[in-house]
Amino acid sequence: MPLEGAVTAEGKLERTPIAHLLVYAADRRLSGAMVFSEPDGAEHVVQFLRGSAVKVRPGDAYALFGELLVADGLVSREIVDAALATRGLIGDVLLLSGCVDAVTLEWVAEVQFVKRMVRLFSLPAETHYRYFEGQSVLEEWGGEPATVGPLALLWAGLREYGARSAQRAMMLDRVSSMPLRMHPALDPGRFGFGGREMEVLRQLRDEPLTLDELLATRVAHPETIRNVIYTLLITRYIDLGTGALPLGVTSSMPPVSSSSQRLGRLHLRPTLHRLGAAAPDPSGDGERAPMSSRTRGRDRRSDPEIDDEPSGVSGPPSSSLRSLQPLSEGRVSPASKR
C-alpha cells in the first residue's frame, strides 16, 4: 500500500543517525513505516512493529535471495536461473524441487534481513528520512515479520559502520574523562556481543575505566572499543548516574544475575526470522513466500561453540553465511524438513 497521510517526523541522518532512530523507535514502541531517501534518489523502507524493525524493502537489488544462495555455494547459478524462470518465489521452487532444505532457507532469509538492515547504517549523512506513524506499507509485501531483537540489530549495524555515525565522536568526547560503569541490567547476549567485545565488557566489569584508560588496555581494536561504548551509551547500558533505565528494561524487571551475564560462555538465543520477511522484490527475483501454513521443527542455536546445549540443527555449511549468524533474541524454530 502507498504511504498516505502526514509525515510524523523527518530529518537527515547527519543530525539523527539511524542508530538513534532505532533506539527512539524501540523506546517508544513505534509501529509505522520509515522511508530513507538517498541523495541519488534511491528509497529504502523499513516497517516497524511495536518498536522493532520487522521488514525492510531496499530501493535496489541489494542482497537478493538467489544471489546469496549462489554466492555461498549452496546452489548453482543454473539452478537459480531455472527457478527464476518459473516466475515463482524462488524459496518455494527450490524447496519443492529438493535443491535446498527448509533449515537452510530459514538461515539465508535471516542473513538477508540482517544484511539489508545493516547496509542502512552505511547510508550517506545527507540521506533524508520520513516516519509515518501507523502506516503498514509493507504489511502485504513479503512474508511474515522478522523478530530480530532491536539491541542485536543495533549492534550488528554499529559493529560494521559505527564510525559513520555523525554522533559517535561527540558522544564519546562527552564521556571521555568519566569512569564508565556498566548498568547491572546489561545482558550481553541481547546484543550478540562476542570475542573481543566481551573482553571490553570484562574490563568494565572489573572496575570503572575512562574511555582513554579502556583504549590503553588494548583488549580490542580501538574501533571495536569505541563502537561497544557508543552502543552502550545510546542504549543507556553505561550508567551515567541519571537514573534513566536502559533500553528494554522496565522498573519491574530485576537486575540481570551474574549467572546470566556469564562473559566466558555467552548464551546467544536467536529468534526466528520467518520466511520472506525481507521479501519480495520484483517478481521472480529470488524472494520467498509467507510460511503461515508451514510447520516448524526443533530449535537450533546460532553458534554451538558458545552454547552450552547441543544444537539440533546446524546452519548452512559455508563460512560466509556463518559470519552473519542470526542476531535476534530468544530461540529459533526453523521450518521442519519435509
N, C-alpha and C positions, 0 to 999 in steps of 0.2 A: 504494500500500500504506500502511496506517496506521502511525504511529510506535509502535514497541514497544521494550521494554527500559528500562533505567535511563538517566536523563539523565547524560551525560558531564560537562557543565559548564553552569552557568546564572548569571544575574546580571541587572543592569539597565544600560541604556545610559548612565545618569548616571555610572556608575563605569567602564564599559568601552564607549566609543563604537564604533559599527560600523566605523569606520576601523581601530581597533586590533584588532577581531575579524578583519577581513580580513587584516591583517598576520600575526596569530597563525596563522590557517589556512594562509596561504601559507608561513610559516616552517616549519611542521610538516607540510606537505603533507597536510592533513586530508582525509579522504573520509567524508562523512556529511551529515546534514541539520541545519539550524539554523532554529528557529522563533522569529519575533518576534511577541510578543503585545502589542498596543497597549492602553492603559488602557480604551478603549471596546470592547474585545473582538475587534477585527479581528486576524487572524493571517496572517502572510506567511511563506512557506517558501522557503529557499534551499538548493539542493543543491550540495555541494562535491565535487570530484573532484581528488585529488592537489594540494590547496591552492587550487584555482581555483573560483570560483563558476561553475557551468555551466547552472543552471536557476533560475528564480525564479517562484514562484506567488503572486501578490498575493492578499490577502484580500478584494479588492473588484474592481470593474470598471475599474481604472486602466489606461490605455494599451492599450485593445483594438485589435486589428489593423485591423479595419474602420474604427474611429474615426480612426486615424492616417491611413489612406488618404484618407478624406473630408476631414479637416482640412487635409491637404496639397494637396488639389485633384487627386489622382491618379485618383480615380473619383468618381462622383456618389453621393449618398445613396440614390437609387433603385436603382442597381446593387448597392450593398452590401446593401440590404434584400432585393433579389431573391435575392442569393447566400445570405443568411442563411436565407431561406425554404426553401431546399433542405435545410436541416439538415446540410449537409456542411461540410467545412473550407473556409473562405472563400478561403484562398490557392489551393487546388487548383481551386475553382469558377471563380475569376476568371482563373486561368491557362489553364484548359481552354477558357473562353469567349472568350479573347483580349482581355480587358479590361485586363490588366496583364501585363507580361513578367516573366520569371523573375528578371532582374537587379534590377528594382525591388522585387519581393517579397523578395529576399535583403536588400536595403538596409533596407527597412522593418522586417524581422524583427530586424536588428541594432540599429536605433534603438529598437525596442520593448524589447529585452532591456536595453539600457543605461539607458533611461528608467526602467524598473521597478527596476533596481538602484540608480540614483542617488536615486530617491524614498526609499529606505530610510534614506538619510543624514539625512532631514528628520524621522524619527520622533521622538516626544516622548522626553525623557530618562527618563521613567518606564516606557518600554517594557521588557518583560521578555523576555530571550532564553534559549533552551534549545538545547543542542547534543547530538545523538545520533550518536555515532561509529559508522561502518559502516552507517548506515541509508540506504537508497536509495529514499526515499519518493516521489521524482519520477521514478524510472527509467522507468516506463511512462507517464508524463504528458508529453504533448507530443512533440516530435521529438528530433533528435539534440542532444547537449550543445553549448552555446556554447563558444567558445575565446577569449574576451576576456581579454587579459593582466591579471593582478592589479594591476600598477602603474598601468596605464592606467585600469582601472575605479576604483581608489582615487582617482586624481586627478580623474576625472570627477565623483565624489561630493563631494570636498573643494572643488573649484572652485566648486560651487554652494552647498554647505552647510557649509563649513569652520567658520564661526563658531558653528554649533550644536553642535560637538563640546565636550563637557564638559571635555576635557583640553587643548584648544588653548591657552587663556590660561596655564595653569600651566606647560606645556612651553616656551612662548615666553618667559615670565618667567624661567625657569630658565637660559636661554642668552642673555638679553638683553645681557649685557656681555661675552660671549665672541666672539672672532673666528670667523666661520663659514667653514669650509673645505669645499669640495665634495670628495667622495671621487673618486679618479681613475677608478673603475669606472662613474661616472654616465653613462648613455646617455639623453639627454632624449627620444629617440624612443620609448622604452619607456613613458614616462609620457604621451606625447601633448602635451608642452608646446609652446606656440607663442605668437606675438605678444609681449605684454608679459612673459609668463612667461620667455621666452628672454632678455629684457633683464635680468631679475633674475639669471639664471644667468651672463650676461656680466659683470655687476658682481662676482660672487663668483669668477669665473674670473680676473679681472684682479688682484684682491687680496682677502684675507680681510677681511670687514667685520663689525662687530657688527650686530645687528638694528636698533638705533637708527640707526646710520650708513647702513644699507641703506634704511631708510624715508626718511631725509633726502635720498637721491638722487632720489626721486620718479620713478624709472624706470617705476613702475607704481602702480596704485591701492594704498593701504596694505593693503586686504583681500587683494588678489592676492599681495602680498609675504608677508603673514602665512601665507596658505594654502600658498604654494610652500614656505616654510621649514618649516612644520609637516609637510607631506607628506614632505619630505626628512629631517626629524628622525625620524619614526616608522618610516621605511624604512631609516634609518641611512646615507643618502647624504650627510648632513652628517657629516664626520669629526670626532668629538669626542676622538680620541686614545685610545679604549678598545681598539682593535684588533678590534672587532666587525665582521664582514662585512656589507655591505648586503644587503637582501632580494633574493634571486635570484642572488647572487654566491657562487660556491664558491671554495675556496682554490686550486683547479686552474685557475681562469679567469684569463687575463691581463687587465691593466687595459685599459680602452677606449682606443683610439688617438685622437689628436686628429682624425684624418680622420672617424672615426665619431661624433665629438662636434661636428660642424660646426654651429655655432649659427646660422649665417646661413641655410643651406638644409638644414633638418632632414628626414631620411627618416622618414616615418611609414608603416609597412607593416602594415596591419591584417590580422588573421587572420579566416578565415571564421567568421561566426556562422551556423550551419546553420539551415535552415528549421525552425520550430516550437520552437526552444529555449526560448522564453518562453511556450509554449502547451501545451495549450489551457485555456480557462476552460470554463464550461458549454457544452454542445454548441450549435453554431450562433452562437457569439458573435464569430466573426471570427478564429479561430486556424488553425493550419496543421498539416500532417501531416509525419511524418518524410520524409527525402529519400534513404533508403538506396538506392532504385532509380534515383535521378536522376543524371544525368551532370553534370559541372562543366566550365565553359568556361575561357577565358583569364583571366589575372589582371587585377585592377584595383586602383587605389590610392585612398586616402581623399581626397586633395586634390591635383590636378595642379599647383597653384601652388607646392607645397612639395616636389615630387618631381622629380628630375632626368629620369626616364624618362617618356615619354608613357604615359598610361593607355589601355588598350584599350577600356574601357567606362566611361562616365560614370555618376554616381549619378542619382537622381531629379531632375527639373528644378526642384524648388522649394527655396526658401531655408530653409524651416522644418526640413526633414529634413536639409539640408546642415549646419545649425548643430549637429546632433547626429551628426557624422560617426562612422563606426566607429572604435573606440578600441583595438582589440586589437592584439597584437604579431604579427609575421610578415607573411604575404601573404594576399590574399583570392582565393578561387577560386569565383566565383559559379556557380550553376547556369546552364548554357548555354541560350540561347533555343531554343525548339522550336516 
